[in-house]
Amino acid sequence: MDNEEEIEAVSNQREFRIGRKYSPVVAQDSDRAVVEMSSLDPGSSSSSMNVKVGMQPNLITNAREGSLPTHGVANGAHEESKLELFGFDSLVNILGLKSMTGEPIQAPSSPREGEDGSSLEQHPKNTAIKLGTMMGVFVPCLQNILGIIYYIRFSWIVGMAGIGESLLLVTFCGLCTFLTSVSLSAIATNGAMKGGGPYYLIGRALGPEVGVSIGLCFFLGNAVSGSLYVLGAVETFLNAVPSAGLFRETITRVNGTAVAEPITSPSLHDLQIYGIIVTIILCFIVFGGVKMINRVAPAFLVPVLFSLASIFVGILVAKKDHPATGFTGLSSKTFRDNWSPEYQPTNNAGIPDPDGKIDWNFNALVGLFFPAVTGIMAGSNRSASLKDTQRSIPIGTLAATLTTTGLYILSVFLFGALATREKLFTDRLLTATVAWPFPALIYVGIILSTLGAALQSLTGAPRLLAAIANDDILPVLNYFKVAEGDEPHIATLFTAFICMGCVVIGNLDLISPTTTMFYLLCYAGVNLSCFLLDLLDAPSWRPRWKFHHWSLSLLGASLCIVIMFLISWSFTVVSLALASLIYYYVSLKGKAGDWGDGFKSAYFQLALRSLRSLGASQVHPKNWYPIPLIFCRPWGKLPENVPCHPKLADFANCMKKKGRGMSIFASILDGDYHECAEDAKIACKQLSTYIEYKRCEGVAEIIVAPNMSEGFRGIVQTMGLGNLKPNIVVMRYPEIWRRENLIEIPATFVGIINDCIVANKAVVIVKGLDEWPNEYQRQYGTIDLYWIVRDGGLMLLLSQLLLTKESFESCKIRVFCIAEEDSDAEELKADVKKFLYDLRMQAEVIVISMKSWDTKADAEAKQDESVEAFAAAQRRNASYLKDMKDKAEKNGTELMADGKPVVVHEQQVEKFLYTTLKLNSTILRYSRMATVVLVSLPPPPVNHPAYFYMEYMDLLVENVPRLLIVRGYRRDVVTLFT
């Protein structure tokens, strides 16, 4: 590999070089598919690249030299590209492929004056050695799986459980790791892997919270397993060289033999002292880097193979009482005697003792033996160092799993037929005793193999912690961050500290179950990840490893959970609680990240299925939820970087019961879509951020349209899907239109209301939005409803939703009903009370009689501030009508307003003004001190100018500080029935 990235290009059997990288430029009016080829600086920073762009002749017919775009060439030459229409280079180059995989692409530098742009800066060569299937996956997995448990505990397990249950034990644990390996193979072959091994896979499948929680537990499992291997190596060394012990402990076994036989075992203090020394030595080796560890890996594996060979040769040549007392050679009688289990209590060293404090059963043996089948993640932990992860991980991991499981099953038969049960119990190093030609070979093999496994654990655990820290999810882990290619020294020291802490415990049988829990959590996470991805079967789920099924992954995850509880329910609860606490902590303190995990896919499919199940028919009133469309386009201007009126978000929250429901915040950007598309994306992101800041559950949408009316008409027709379309349009009342002489507002405002009526959307217009209380401003008083027309109960429902908020929960509801005649008042009041009772709504009912009138005298009789507003509205309407008539006479056309013909009956206009005046006077009389007033929205009269309608509305809302103008739609939103 040279110090430059190259792609050879051949066109018509000719090779040529171009020193350019494409970068899109601003589209020209004449051609939107323009691509600028930027020359790279040959002597600038290392971010430059040397690119040989190549094309096979059969890809593009009759390709001619010079067909590539060369905009910006230093010599000014300009060559046309045949594929310039597509807006990219005429060839797929390595930069484009890297951008698809998410790899960072360094920006090109500009060519210097007088230098040829085709000459490029060379990249430093990546000298990292990539490993194949054998050395990268199979050997590390085999080295981790064949650990201390097999050498110094396996024969003891066969003696305790018997051959029958030992076979069941090996099959049970082996099936768990085999299914996990299948799931791992499927996930690992579904795309490129980065550092972090199983953490990377789980996090990208189940989300960052689950990934970090399980990843940290797996890190602890690796760190603790390092101490397990260190203790095993030290115990083997002290048994091989007793004189090296500083302390001596003698234990007498009195159970099961005719003569009490003194048995010695290493002292706990010896294990602690030597264990700490060995851990420190290994830590120094790890500081040497992963390259050093990869070089010595074969040296650690060779003793393992020699020791295994010597064990099996020794078993074949063993005879009765040779090489030691208790051996029978391969005997069918011994096989039958050792078939059944013989569980008995032991002391802390595992020696059978009738007064022992440790009771053994099958469940306890599962916890003791399971670490002997772990280590299947050793290959995936090295994913960054593999040549082909999608080939090496499945083959290497499954080969190592099947090889070791077969070895364990064979060993059960051989050990069970080789020695008496007493010998299996008492000889902790039976593998060394039976080894041929001499036991020392086994001691050396055990020590080196366990030290190699410990080295792998102390190497993998820091890198796992560094990978979690580099994802920048938890700020507390920032201390363990490392640059790409650097050694995680701080994480290594932290891992060594944990390892030494477990070494101080010194008890192999206590550490083993702890390690098992952490490994099982990780295996369960891998199986659940594959189960979820396989069950969802998203379009991106295309693993190369085809031999998998979601049922196998579910079975593997279930086995992991069952084994955890079989080992110890208390350890299981503690480990699950630890993972849950980490998950909760990550949810609170972690930085949000979208990794395209399976849960997002599950939510998406669940949403689609729920949407289909809702159908297109109307939702029953019992299941009706308000889905407000918050129209954020202001009547005027908002402060900079404020995309929506702050109180609109507060009001949107008031329309939900306990936060249930969804709001759609929509705004309109005036202009041409092709020119404003990028601005719309930026505005949408800004609005989404603002909604999140206001803690409002909703989504943001920005529409580009020629004007506000066209944009809203598009929104109200197309926004939403099925029954999840918005059903209420919420907007602010344009109080500023006359004050700032915004003459275009009336037509737009009336057009929006008419569009809502045609689209069958309810309307809520908020007047006095600036005074709307936030969640911390508690209100007292009444919520007054002026229920004039049938609206499906929407006004009543809104009042009840307001009461569910803390700011309005101290208020009371009053319902004002308008009766045209006095004789109708009592009957109407009784009907409304009964109706509210059936709706489970508590409210005071007040009936007001409002007789119709035709003269101005009734209005003038009211001596309040509304009379002056009424007179001013009359004068403005008369002036506006006169101007319309003058224009019509001048142009010789019919009466026009807002671009449409209108028919104005002056008597009807005056009647409408009287009606709104009367209603406004009534509101001011009864509800001047009300917290919120709700009143029915009158529809815009047909063929009336929009200016007239705004006069009606202004007179209606005059001097009312906080008002909701509500119009329902053609359906009920409340029901009397259960």
Order of alpha helices (4+ residues) and beta strands (2+ residues): beta-beta-beta-beta-alpha-alpha-alpha-alpha-alpha-alpha-beta-beta-alpha-alpha-alpha-alpha-alpha-alpha-alpha-alpha-alpha-alpha-alpha-alpha-alpha-alpha-beta-alpha-beta-alpha-beta-alpha-beta-alpha-beta-beta-alpha-beta-alpha-beta-alpha-alpha-beta-beta-alpha-beta-alpha-beta
